[in-house]
Structure formats: structure tokens, C-alpha cells
């Protein structure tokens, strides 16, 4: 599962050819959440509140890039790195 970004201890990844809806995986310590790119809702799992807030801020800023990576992942193309939260 390629890592596409990392910030404040949060790792953002996407699987190739993953199931719908378009989503990404956010991992922080021993917690993981699958987050819908379009709605930015947690589909599965959980994150601590601070990690969730930072992930939500980051995803809001990079939604178009996340969708572009989702489209690449569907056809097994190399995913682009996305800038971390500053």
C-alpha cells in the first residue's frame, strides 16, 4: 500500500485497485481510519481527535490530488506524493 503523505506522525496511504467509494487510509500510532475522499467522513476505523482534525484539514486542502491518485490507483499507475500539512 503506497504511502502518499506523512505529517505529524500521521501516515496517508492508498491501496491499488481498492473498493469504492474512493477513500484513503490514515494511520496514527495503532489506529487506522478509512476516509471517504468526497465526503471526508470516516467509513471505518477511528483516529484520536487531534489526528482526525489534522487529517481532515489536510484532506480538505488536497481533495483534487487525492481523487487524481485514486484514479491512478484503479489502473495501477504510480501514485503522486502529496505535500504534508504545513
Z-matrix of the N, CA and C atoms (Angstrom, degrees):
N
C 1 1.450
C 2 1.532 1 107.14
N 3 1.332 2 118.12 1 110.65
C 4 1.466 3 121.00 2 -177.18
C 5 1.531 4 113.65 3 -64.95
N 6 1.322 5 114.13 4 138.36
C 7 1.455 6 121.16 5 173.79
C 8 1.522 7 107.53 6 -85.09
N 9 1.338 8 116.68 7 128.14
C 10 1.463 9 118.83 8 -179.38
C 11 1.527 10 113.18 9 -109.82
N 12 1.335 11 116.55 10 -15.93
C 13 1.461 12 119.60 11 176.17
C 14 1.530 13 109.22 12 -163.03
N 15 1.342 14 114.29 13 160.78
C 16 1.468 15 120.49 14 178.09
C 17 1.520 16 107.38 15 -153.12
N 18 1.324 17 117.26 16 130.01
C 19 1.456 18 121.83 17 178.60
C 20 1.524 19 109.33 18 -158.37
N 21 1.313 20 116.10 19 140.99
C 22 1.466 21 123.43 20 177.89
C 23 1.531 22 112.97 21 47.38
N 24 1.317 23 116.81 22 36.83
C 25 1.457 24 121.10 23 178.93
C 26 1.514 25 114.72 24 82.55
N 27 1.315 26 116.83 25 0.57
C 28 1.473 27 122.24 26 179.99
C 29 1.522 28 108.12 27 -96.95
N 30 1.313 29 116.29 28 130.49
C 31 1.463 30 121.86 29 179.07
C 32 1.524 31 107.92 30 -109.26
N 33 1.326 32 116.40 31 130.22
C 34 1.463 33 122.04 32 178.72
C 35 1.523 34 107.78 33 -109.62
N 36 1.340 35 115.55 34 127.14
C 37 1.467 36 121.14 35 -178.77
C 38 1.523 37 110.55 36 -135.62
N 39 1.344 38 113.77 37 162.24
C 40 1.472 39 122.31 38 173.81
C 41 1.514 40 108.42 39 -138.91
N 42 1.313 41 115.54 40 140.87
C 43 1.463 42 121.43 41 173.61
C 44 1.522 43 109.11 42 -86.46
N 45 1.331 44 116.19 43 150.02
C 46 1.456 45 120.43 44 170.23
C 47 1.525 46 108.33 45 -76.42
N 48 1.339 47 115.75 46 140.71
C 49 1.463 48 122.19 47 175.10
C 50 1.524 49 112.34 48 52.33
N 51 1.322 50 117.29 49 43.43
C 52 1.462 51 123.12 50 -178.89
C 53 1.530 52 110.52 51 -80.95
N 54 1.314 53 115.88 52 167.62
C 55 1.467 54 122.85 53 -178.30
C 56 1.534 55 111.53 54 -74.45
N 57 1.309 56 116.53 55 156.82
C 58 1.467 57 122.01 56 174.23
C 59 1.512 58 109.39 57 -78.21
N 60 1.321 59 118.56 58 160.43
C 61 1.456 60 129.15 59 -0.73
C 62 1.534 61 110.93 60 -73.81
N 63 1.340 62 116.64 61 162.93
C 64 1.457 63 120.09 62 177.68
C 65 1.533 64 110.47 63 -54.56
N 66 1.330 65 116.66 64 126.74
C 67 1.453 66 120.39 65 -176.32
C 68 1.527 67 110.64 66 -152.89
N 69 1.311 68 115.15 67 170.03
C 70 1.453 69 121.90 68 172.96
C 71 1.522 70 108.38 69 -132.82
N 72 1.316 71 114.94 70 164.89
C 73 1.452 72 121.76 71 179.76
C 74 1.521 73 108.10 72 -106.79
N 75 1.320 74 117.36 73 129.10
C 76 1.458 75 122.90 74 174.59
C 77 1.524 76 107.32 75 -113.35
N 78 1.330 77 116.03 76 125.45
C 79 1.454 78 121.29 77 -178.01
C 80 1.524 79 108.33 78 -119.97
N 81 1.319 80 115.29 79 130.55
C 82 1.456 81 121.20 80 176.02
C 83 1.525 82 107.93 81 -139.14
N 84 1.326 83 115.66 82 116.70
C 85 1.459 84 122.72 83 -175.70
C 86 1.526 85 109.12 84 53.31
N 87 1.321 86 118.78 85 -118.63
C 88 1.469 87 120.55 86 -177.68
C 89 1.527 88 112.41 87 -100.79
N 90 1.318 89 117.52 88 13.61
C 91 1.476 90 122.24 89 -178.86
C 92 1.523 91 109.71 90 -110.64
N 93 1.330 92 115.21 91 148.34
C 94 1.465 93 120.88 92 177.38
C 95 1.519 94 109.01 93 -143.53
N 96 1.317 95 115.22 94 142.51
C 97 1.465 96 121.27 95 176.50
C 98 1.521 97 109.59 96 -135.15
N 99 1.329 98 115.54 97 142.18
C 100 1.459 99 122.25 98 170.89
C 101 1.517 100 106.00 99 -97.00
N 102 1.337 101 116.37 100 126.38
C 103 1.463 102 121.17 101 -172.84
C 104 1.515 103 109.89 102 -121.50
N 105 1.328 104 115.69 103 125.96
C 106 1.456 105 123.23 104 178.33
C 107 1.527 106 108.83 105 -66.54
N 108 1.318 107 117.37 106 125.92
C 109 1.467 108 121.03 107 -177.51
C 110 1.522 109 111.19 108 -67.33
N 111 1.290 110 117.80 109 -38.34
C 112 1.476 111 120.19 110 -175.10
C 113 1.513 112 112.71 111 -75.21
N 114 1.332 113 117.85 112 -43.04
C 115 1.466 114 120.98 113 -175.79
C 116 1.522 115 113.11 114 -99.53
N 117 1.332 116 116.56 115 -16.21
C 118 1.462 117 123.62 116 -175.41
C 119 1.529 118 112.18 117 58.54
N 120 1.317 119 115.36 118 33.13
C 121 1.467 120 121.15 119 174.80
C 122 1.522 121 108.96 120 -99.36
N 123 1.315 122 116.06 121 149.12
C 124 1.459 123 120.36 122 175.05
C 125 1.526 124 108.13 123 -75.17
N 126 1.326 125 115.91 124 122.66
C 127 1.459 126 122.25 125 179.07
C 128 1.522 127 111.38 126 -86.32
N 129 1.326 128 114.78 127 -33.05
C 130 1.458 129 120.46 128 -175.62
C 131 1.516 130 108.56 129 -160.42
N 132 1.310 131 117.23 130 146.60
C 133 1.452 132 121.88 131 177.20
C 134 1.513 133 112.57 132 85.48
N 135 1.336 134 114.55 133 -163.34
C 136 1.460 135 120.10 134 -178.38
C 137 1.519 136 110.46 135 -159.66
N 138 1.317 137 114.67 136 159.64
C 139 1.461 138 122.96 137 173.66
C 140 1.519 139 107.73 138 -134.69
N 141 1.328 140 118.00 139 151.81
C 142 1.466 141 119.20 140 171.68
C 143 1.531 142 109.54 141 -58.80
N 144 1.311 143 116.71 142 152.97
C 145 1.464 144 121.31 143 -173.59
C 146 1.529 145 113.39 144 -53.03
N 147 1.330 146 117.73 145 -47.21
C 148 1.472 147 120.14 146 -178.13
C 149 1.524 148 111.17 147 -64.62
N 150 1.330 149 117.48 148 -42.48
C 151 1.468 150 120.81 149 178.24
C 152 1.523 151 110.04 150 -64.23
N 153 1.331 152 117.67 151 -38.92
C 154 1.467 153 121.26 152 178.86
C 155 1.530 154 109.99 153 -64.27
N 156 1.321 155 117.30 154 -44.08
C 157 1.470 156 121.17 155 -179.76
C 158 1.526 157 111.07 156 -61.07
N 159 1.333 158 117.06 157 -44.35
C 160 1.467 159 120.94 158 178.99
C 161 1.528 160 111.22 159 -66.22
N 162 1.325 161 116.81 160 -40.69
C 163 1.469 162 120.92 161 179.07
C 164 1.521 163 110.48 162 -64.43
N 165 1.308 164 117.38 163 -42.48
C 166 1.464 165 122.25 164 178.73
C 167 1.526 166 111.12 165 -62.34
N 168 1.323 167 116.64 166 -43.60
C 169 1.476 168 120.40 167 177.79
C 170 1.528 169 110.38 168 -61.85
N 171 1.333 170 116.64 169 -46.59
C 172 1.461 171 121.14 170 179.59
C 173 1.530 172 111.44 171 -61.26
N 174 1.320 173 116.75 172 -48.16
C 175 1.471 174 120.93 173 -177.48
C 176 1.527 175 111.38 174 -63.99
N 177 1.312 176 117.33 175 -36.52
C 178 1.470 177 120.61 176 177.68
C 179 1.528 178 111.12 177 -61.41
N 180 1.329 179 116.17 178 -37.55
C 181 1.462 180 121.30 179 -179.51
C 182 1.529 181 112.68 180 -75.67
N 183 1.331 182 117.43 181 -22.78
C 184 1.470 183 120.69 182 -171.66
C 185 1.532 184 113.71 183 -123.93
N 186 1.305 185 116.88 184 25.58
C 187 1.464 186 120.42 185 -175.88
C 188 1.525 187 112.51 186 -58.65
N 189 1.327 188 118.12 187 -43.70
C 190 1.470 189 120.45 188 179.96
C 191 1.526 190 111.59 189 -62.51
N 192 1.312 191 116.69 190 -40.30
C 193 1.467 192 120.52 191 178.16
C 194 1.532 193 111.30 192 -67.08
N 195 1.321 194 116.17 193 -36.37
C 196 1.466 195 120.04 194 177.08
C 197 1.527 196 110.86 195 -64.45
N 198 1.327 197 116.70 196 -43.62
C 199 1.474 198 120.22 197 178.28
C 200 1.528 199 109.55 198 -63.05
N 201 1.335 200 117.67 199 -42.28
C 202 1.468 201 120.46 200 179.00
C 203 1.526 202 110.40 201 -61.17
N 204 1.324 203 117.40 202 -41.96
C 205 1.457 204 120.23 203 177.69
C 206 1.524 205 111.36 204 -66.50
N 207 1.317 206 117.46 205 -37.29
C 208 1.470 207 120.77 206 177.60
C 209 1.534 208 109.93 207 -59.19
N 210 1.328 209 116.05 208 -44.45
C 211 1.466 210 120.30 209 179.47
C 212 1.530 211 110.73 210 -63.71
N 213 1.324 212 117.54 211 -39.76
C 214 1.467 213 120.93 212 177.18
C 215 1.526 214 110.90 213 -65.33
N 216 1.330 215 116.21 214 -41.63
C 217 1.471 216 120.35 215 -178.16
C 218 1.528 217 111.26 216 -63.54
N 219 1.322 218 117.05 217 -33.21
C 220 1.468 219 120.44 218 179.91
C 221 1.522 220 111.68 219 -60.98
N 222 1.339 221 116.85 220 -30.36
C 223 1.471 222 120.94 221 -177.84
C 224 1.530 223 111.57 222 -113.27
N 225 1.318 224 116.22 223 19.73
C 226 1.467 225 123.20 224 174.54
C 227 1.524 226 114.29 225 59.66
N 228 1.332 227 116.93 226 35.92
C 229 1.463 228 120.67 227 173.44
C 230 1.523 229 109.18 228 -90.74
N 231 1.312 230 115.59 229 158.06
C 232 1.464 231 121.01 230 179.83
C 233 1.529 232 109.59 231 -62.38
N 234 1.327 233 115.60 232 131.85
C 235 1.462 234 120.87 233 -179.41
C 236 1.519 235 110.40 234 -84.29
N 237 1.325 236 115.32 235 146.88
C 238 1.464 237 121.00 236 177.30
C 239 1.512 238 110.23 237 -81.98
N 240 1.328 239 115.88 238 142.43
C 241 1.462 240 120.57 239 169.30
C 242 1.520 241 108.22 240 -69.80
N 243 1.310 242 116.47 241 145.83
C 244 1.463 243 122.14 242 178.45
C 245 1.523 244 107.62 243 -117.66
N 246 1.312 245 115.58 244 135.76
C 247 1.465 246 121.22 245 -178.54
C 248 1.532 247 110.73 246 -53.52
N 249 1.332 248 116.33 247 140.88
C 250 1.462 249 119.56 248 177.24
C 251 1.532 250 111.01 249 -73.36
N 252 1.300 251 114.20 250 168.73
C 253 1.466 252 120.18 251 175.69
C 254 1.525 253 107.47 252 -68.60
N 255 1.319 254 115.82 253 130.43
C 256 1.474 255 119.61 254 -177.57
C 257 1.510 256 111.60 255 -85.54
